Amino acid sequence: MTDLRLGVLGFGLRGSLARTAHRPGAGSRVTALAEHDATARAEAAAAFPGALISSDHRKVVEDPDVDAIVVLTPDHTHAALAREALREGKPVFVEKPLEIGIEACDEILRTAYETGTRLYVGHNMRHMPVVRLMRDIIERGEIGEVKTVWVRHFVGYGGDWYFKDWHAERRYTTGLLLQKAAHDIDVLHWLASGYARQVQALGDLMVYGDNPHRRAPGEPKADDWYTEDGHWPPHTQRGLNPVIDVEDVSLVNMRLDNGVLAAYQQCHFAPDYWRNYTVIGDAGRLENFGDGPGAEVKVWNSRRSGYRGEADATYPVPEVDDGGHGGADPLLIDEFVRFAREGGRTDTSPVAARMAVAAGVRATESLRNGGTPREVPELDPALIAYFEGGQVR
């Protein structure tokens, strides 16, 4: 089988996904790439020898030698670029979150529906071994019927990854509650088998807002903007984005459409970086300890007791070949390539991607308006039926 020829839009922080997708002779290869930054274009030219490298995305989208489009640009650009590619009739991969507004998400879905072009959203966490393990435990009935889910996200590198570039500005993200939580809300929805209908949130800019060490407008990030073990504690950060108007800590309460109650917490100045899920059913609970290699998911379901560090069952998180996000990125690319070629159902879901963004948007509105509750708008039933039916008319 010949390689699926991929046209990539954007080669920034998620350029690693384009590298993962470039597997000449093994199913897919990057044949064209557009990027506005000259340095990134030079890096792309070295990474993908022989590929068309351009500053104009239209040259990639309209290239007859491109079979499918991969959108890896900043979040606020997804709708315009994805819709343009969908109208070209080429299967489209859109990096998560789908967009930064509810209507923008709906426009992408409507365009895919109207054109009949295949749409895939890169919620790679559905392929993370820890998430798959938790879902398997739930589906086996080990904790009974899910009733409540609690998620804590410790973003230890938040000051590096989200407060030194466009992520720090509302106009590009709506807020980090959407940009980061959309991933975990999607997982939460998947584990609980429902979508958020009511949200209430609180949040604040507690640490990075007071840091005066900002870059001048137009000044590029320093070469050492990120180091694995540096820039601690948070107030020692330097070279932050000129504008910072998003929250660095947030808390959300949710009621799902199936009655499940859920909570999500996010902190960008924690000393560690990982996600902790607690899922409680009517016959037990599970919790993960770590979310990468060496992590475990524990289950308590045999009896009532006081604190028990030793669970009734302990499951090691499977180790997979590294390829980004605990091995999830190669699996994500595998699914997209198969879907682009053949269609069919996928573990990721455009509907779920939209619902995660919708919950994040409404939660952000809540936290910026005194924590008042918000309703999450439903999606057009025709679109739900189309995408849940495998995008077949």
C-alpha positions as CSV (number, residue, x, y, z in Angstrom):
1,M,0.0,0.0,0.0
2,T,1.3,3.4,-0.9
3,D,1.9,6.0,1.8
4,L,-0.9,8.5,2.6
5,R,0.6,11.8,1.5
6,L,0.1,14.4,4.3
7,G,0.0,18.1,4.1
8,V,0.8,19.7,7.5
9,L,-0.3,23.2,8.6
10,G,1.9,24.5,11.4
11,F,5.2,23.2,12.9
12,G,5.3,24.7,16.4
13,L,4.9,22.9,19.7
14,R,3.0,20.0,18.1
15,G,5.4,19.7,15.3
16,S,6.4,16.4,17.0
17,L,3.1,15.0,15.8
18,A,4.1,15.7,12.2
19,R,7.4,13.9,12.8
20,T,5.5,11.0,14.2
21,A,3.3,10.9,11.1
22,H,6.2,10.9,8.8
23,R,6.9,7.2,8.2
24,P,7.9,6.7,4.6
25,G,7.2,3.2,3.5
26,A,5.2,2.5,6.6
27,G,1.9,4.1,5.8
28,S,2.2,7.9,5.8
29,R,4.6,10.6,5.0
30,V,4.7,14.4,5.0
31,T,4.9,15.7,1.5
32,A,4.0,19.4,2.1
33,L,4.1,21.8,5.1
34,A,3.1,25.4,5.6
35,E,4.5,27.5,8.5
36,H,4.8,31.3,8.8
37,D,7.9,31.2,11.0
38,A,11.1,31.1,8.9
39,T,13.1,29.2,11.6
40,A,10.4,26.5,11.9
41,R,10.3,26.2,8.1
42,A,14.0,25.5,8.0
43,E,13.6,22.8,10.7
44,A,10.7,21.3,8.7
45,A,12.8,21.2,5.5
46,A,15.5,19.2,7.4
47,A,12.9,16.9,9.0
48,F,11.0,16.2,5.7
49,P,13.5,16.0,2.8
50,G,11.9,16.6,-0.5
51,A,8.7,18.0,0.9
52,L,7.1,21.2,-0.3
53,I,7.8,23.8,2.4
54,S,5.9,27.1,2.2
55,S,4.7,30.1,4.1
56,D,1.3,29.9,2.3
57,H,-1.1,27.3,3.7
58,R,-3.1,27.4,0.4
59,K,-0.2,25.8,-1.5
60,V,-0.5,22.9,0.9
61,V,-4.3,22.6,1.0
62,E,-4.6,22.9,-2.8
63,D,-1.6,20.6,-3.6
64,P,-2.9,17.7,-5.8
65,D,-0.1,15.6,-4.4
66,V,-1.5,15.8,-0.8
67,D,-4.1,13.2,0.2
68,A,-5.0,14.5,3.7
69,I,-4.4,17.6,5.8
70,V,-3.1,17.8,9.4
71,V,-3.9,21.1,11.2
72,L,-1.3,21.8,14.0
73,T,-1.7,25.6,14.1
74,P,-2.7,27.7,17.2
75,D,-6.2,26.9,18.5
76,H,-7.9,30.1,17.3
77,T,-7.0,29.3,13.6
78,H,-8.5,25.8,13.5
79,A,-12.0,26.7,12.1
80,A,-10.8,28.7,9.1
81,L,-8.1,26.3,8.1
82,A,-10.1,23.1,8.7
83,R,-13.1,24.3,6.8
84,E,-10.9,25.3,3.9
85,A,-9.3,21.9,3.8
86,L,-12.7,20.1,4.2
87,R,-14.0,22.0,1.2
88,E,-11.1,20.7,-0.8
89,G,-12.4,17.2,-0.1
90,K,-9.4,16.0,1.8
91,P,-9.7,14.2,5.1
92,V,-8.7,16.6,7.9
93,F,-6.9,16.0,11.2
94,V,-7.5,18.9,13.7
95,E,-5.3,19.1,16.8
96,K,-7.2,19.4,20.0
97,P,-8.9,21.5,21.3
98,L,-11.1,21.6,18.2
99,E,-11.4,25.5,18.5
100,I,-11.7,28.2,21.2
101,G,-15.4,28.9,20.7
102,I,-18.6,26.8,20.5
103,E,-19.9,28.3,17.3
104,A,-16.4,27.9,15.7
105,C,-16.6,24.2,16.6
106,D,-20.1,23.8,15.2
107,E,-19.0,25.5,11.9
108,I,-16.2,22.9,11.5
109,L,-18.7,20.0,12.1
110,R,-21.3,21.5,9.8
111,T,-18.7,21.9,7.0
112,A,-17.7,18.3,7.4
113,Y,-21.3,17.3,7.3
114,E,-22.2,19.4,4.3
115,T,-19.1,18.4,2.2
116,G,-19.1,14.7,3.4
117,T,-15.3,15.1,4.0
118,R,-13.9,13.0,6.8
119,L,-13.1,14.9,10.0
120,Y,-10.8,13.6,12.8
121,V,-9.9,15.4,16.0
122,G,-6.6,14.6,17.7
123,H,-7.7,13.8,21.3
124,N,-4.7,11.6,21.8
125,M,-5.4,11.0,25.5
126,R,-8.0,8.5,24.4
127,H,-5.1,6.4,23.3
128,M,-3.0,6.9,26.5
129,P,-2.4,3.6,28.2
130,V,-3.5,4.9,31.6
131,V,-6.8,6.1,30.2
132,R,-7.5,2.9,28.2
133,L,-6.8,0.9,31.4
134,M,-9.2,2.9,33.5
135,R,-11.9,2.6,30.8
136,D,-11.4,-1.2,30.6
137,I,-11.7,-1.5,34.4
138,I,-15.0,0.5,34.3
139,E,-16.4,-1.5,31.4
140,R,-15.6,-4.7,33.2
141,G,-17.9,-3.5,36.0
142,E,-15.2,-3.5,38.7
143,I,-16.6,-0.4,40.4
144,G,-20.2,-0.7,39.4
145,E,-22.0,2.1,37.6
146,V,-20.0,5.4,37.5
147,K,-21.5,8.1,39.7
148,T,-18.8,10.7,40.2
149,V,-15.4,11.6,38.7
150,W,-12.7,13.8,40.1
151,V,-9.7,15.0,38.1
152,R,-6.7,16.9,39.3
153,H,-4.2,18.2,36.8
154,F,-0.8,19.3,38.2
155,V,0.8,21.3,35.4
156,G,4.4,21.5,36.7
157,Y,5.7,23.0,33.5
158,G,2.9,25.5,33.1
159,G,5.1,28.6,33.4
160,D,7.2,27.4,30.5
161,W,4.7,26.0,28.2
162,Y,1.7,28.3,28.7
163,F,2.9,31.7,29.9
164,K,5.7,32.4,27.4
165,D,3.7,32.4,24.2
166,W,0.2,32.8,22.7
167,H,-1.3,30.4,25.2
168,A,-1.2,33.2,27.8
169,E,-3.7,35.4,25.9
170,R,-7.5,35.0,25.9
171,R,-7.8,36.1,22.3
172,Y,-5.9,33.0,21.2
173,T,-7.2,30.4,23.7
174,T,-10.3,31.8,25.5
175,G,-8.4,30.5,28.6
176,L,-6.3,27.7,29.8
177,L,-9.4,26.2,31.4
178,L,-10.5,25.5,27.9
179,Q,-7.1,24.9,26.3
180,K,-5.9,22.4,28.8
181,A,-9.1,21.1,30.4
182,A,-10.6,20.2,27.0
183,H,-8.4,17.2,27.0
184,D,-9.3,16.0,30.5
185,I,-13.0,16.9,30.1
186,D,-13.0,14.7,27.0
187,V,-11.5,11.8,29.0
188,L,-13.9,12.5,31.9
189,H,-16.8,12.4,29.4
190,W,-15.5,9.1,28.0
191,L,-15.0,7.4,31.4
192,A,-18.5,8.6,32.6
193,S,-20.3,7.9,29.3
194,G,-22.0,11.3,29.3
195,Y,-21.5,15.0,28.5
196,A,-21.5,18.0,30.8
197,R,-24.8,19.9,30.8
198,Q,-24.2,22.3,33.7
199,V,-20.9,23.8,34.8
200,Q,-19.8,26.2,37.6
201,A,-16.2,27.4,38.0
202,L,-13.8,29.5,40.0
203,G,-10.3,30.6,39.0
204,D,-7.7,33.2,39.3
205,L,-4.3,34.5,38.0
206,M,-2.4,33.9,41.2
207,V,1.3,33.6,40.4
208,Y,2.3,34.6,36.9
209,G,0.2,37.8,36.8
210,D,2.6,39.5,39.3
211,N,5.8,38.4,37.6
212,P,7.2,41.6,35.9
213,H,9.8,39.8,33.8
214,R,8.1,40.0,30.4
215,R,9.5,40.0,26.9
216,A,9.0,43.1,24.9
217,P,6.2,42.9,22.2
218,G,7.7,41.1,19.2
219,E,10.7,39.8,21.0
220,P,11.2,36.0,20.4
221,K,11.4,33.5,23.2
222,A,14.8,32.9,24.6
223,D,16.6,29.7,23.6
224,D,16.4,28.4,27.2
225,W,12.7,29.1,27.5
226,Y,12.2,25.5,28.7
227,T,14.4,23.2,30.7
228,E,13.5,19.9,32.2
229,D,14.8,20.8,35.7
230,G,15.1,24.6,35.7
231,H,12.8,27.6,36.3
232,W,11.8,26.6,39.9
233,P,10.2,28.0,41.9
234,P,7.6,29.7,39.7
235,H,8.5,33.3,40.7
236,T,12.0,32.8,39.1
237,Q,10.5,32.5,35.6
238,R,11.9,35.0,33.1
239,G,10.9,36.0,29.6
240,L,7.2,35.6,30.1
241,N,4.7,36.6,27.4
242,P,4.1,40.4,27.1
243,V,0.4,39.8,27.7
244,I,-0.9,37.4,30.4
245,D,-4.7,37.5,30.9
246,V,-5.6,33.9,31.5
247,E,-5.9,32.1,34.8
248,D,-3.2,29.9,36.2
249,V,-5.5,28.0,38.6
250,S,-9.1,26.9,38.1
251,L,-11.7,24.6,39.5
252,V,-14.9,23.3,37.8
253,N,-18.0,21.5,38.9
254,M,-20.1,19.6,36.4
255,R,-23.4,17.8,36.1
256,L,-23.4,15.4,33.1
257,D,-26.5,14.6,31.1
258,N,-26.6,11.1,32.6
259,G,-26.6,12.4,36.2
260,V,-22.9,11.9,36.9
261,L,-21.3,14.7,39.0
262,A,-17.8,15.6,38.2
263,A,-15.0,18.0,39.2
264,Y,-11.9,19.2,37.5
265,Q,-9.0,21.2,39.0
266,Q,-6.0,22.6,37.2
267,C,-2.9,24.3,38.6
268,H,0.0,25.7,36.5
269,F,2.4,26.3,39.4
270,A,2.5,22.9,40.9
271,P,6.0,21.3,41.4
272,D,5.0,18.0,39.7
273,Y,3.4,17.3,36.3
274,W,0.8,14.6,36.0
275,R,-3.0,13.9,36.0
276,N,-4.9,12.2,38.8
277,Y,-8.3,10.6,38.1
278,T,-10.6,9.2,40.8
279,V,-13.7,7.5,39.5
280,I,-16.3,6.3,42.0
281,G,-19.1,3.9,41.1
282,D,-21.9,2.4,43.2
283,A,-19.7,-0.7,43.9
284,G,-16.1,0.7,44.3
285,R,-13.6,3.3,43.1
286,L,-10.5,3.5,41.1
287,E,-7.6,5.9,41.1
288,N,-4.4,6.3,39.1
289,F,-1.0,6.9,40.7
290,G,1.1,8.4,37.9
291,D,0.1,8.5,34.3
292,G,3.1,7.2,32.5
293,P,5.5,4.3,32.6
294,G,5.6,2.8,36.0
295,A,2.2,4.1,37.0
296,E,-0.6,2.1,38.5
297,V,-4.3,2.1,38.7
298,K,-5.7,0.9,42.0
299,V,-9.2,-0.4,42.7
300,W,-11.0,-0.6,46.0
301,N,-14.2,-2.6,45.8
302,S,-14.4,-5.5,48.4
303,R,-15.5,-3.8,51.6
304,R,-15.8,-0.6,53.6
305,S,-12.8,0.4,55.7
306,G,-10.6,3.3,56.9
307,Y,-7.6,4.3,54.9
308,R,-6.1,1.4,53.0
309,G,-3.0,2.0,51.0
310,E,-3.1,-1.6,49.7
311,A,-6.0,-1.8,47.2
312,D,-8.1,-4.8,46.3
313,A,-6.6,-4.8,42.9
314,T,-3.6,-3.0,41.4
315,Y,-3.0,-2.8,37.7
316,P,0.3,-1.6,36.2
317,V,-0.2,0.9,33.3
318,P,1.0,-0.9,30.2
319,E,4.3,0.2,28.8
320,V,4.4,1.0,25.1
321,D,7.0,2.2,22.7
322,D,7.6,5.9,23.4
323,G,6.3,8.3,20.8
324,G,4.8,11.1,22.7
325,H,2.2,11.2,25.4
326,G,3.1,7.7,26.7
327,G,3.0,6.2,23.3
328,A,-0.4,7.7,22.5
329,D,0.7,9.8,19.5
330,P,1.7,6.9,17.2
331,L,-1.6,5.2,18.0
332,L,-3.4,8.4,17.2
333,I,-1.7,8.7,13.8
334,D,-2.4,5.0,13.1
335,E,-6.1,5.6,13.7
336,F,-6.2,8.8,11.6
337,V,-4.4,7.2,8.6
338,R,-6.8,4.2,8.7
339,F,-9.8,6.5,9.0
340,A,-8.6,8.8,6.2
341,R,-8.2,5.8,3.9
342,E,-11.2,3.7,4.8
343,G,-13.6,5.7,7.0
344,G,-15.4,3.8,9.8
345,R,-15.7,4.5,13.5
346,T,-12.9,5.8,15.6
347,D,-12.2,6.1,19.4
348,T,-11.9,9.8,19.1
349,S,-15.1,11.7,18.3
350,P,-15.7,15.1,16.7
351,V,-18.9,15.3,18.8
352,A,-17.1,14.7,22.0
353,A,-14.4,17.2,21.0
354,R,-17.1,19.8,20.5
355,M,-18.7,19.0,23.8
356,A,-15.4,19.3,25.7
357,V,-14.8,22.7,24.2
358,A,-18.4,23.8,25.0
359,A,-18.0,22.8,28.6
360,G,-14.6,24.6,28.8
361,V,-16.1,27.8,27.2
362,R,-19.1,27.9,29.6
363,A,-16.9,27.1,32.6
364,T,-14.6,30.0,31.7
365,E,-17.6,32.3,31.4
366,S,-18.6,31.1,34.9
367,L,-15.3,31.7,36.6
368,R,-15.1,35.2,35.1
369,N,-18.6,36.1,36.3
370,G,-18.4,35.2,40.0
371,G,-18.8,31.5,39.6
372,T,-22.4,31.6,38.4
373,P,-23.7,28.4,36.8
374,R,-23.8,28.0,33.1
375,E,-25.7,25.6,30.8
376,V,-23.7,23.8,28.1
377,P,-25.6,24.1,24.7
378,E,-26.6,21.0,22.9
379,L,-25.4,20.1,19.5
380,D,-27.6,19.8,16.4
381,P,-29.1,16.3,16.6
382,A,-28.4,15.8,12.8
383,L,-24.7,16.4,13.4
384,I,-24.7,14.0,16.3
385,A,-26.3,11.3,14.3
386,Y,-23.9,11.9,11.3
387,F,-20.7,11.7,13.3
388,E,-21.8,8.9,15.7
389,G,-22.9,7.0,12.6
390,G,-19.3,7.0,11.3
391,Q,-19.7,10.0,9.0
392,V,-21.7,8.2,6.4
393,R,-24.8,9.7,4.8
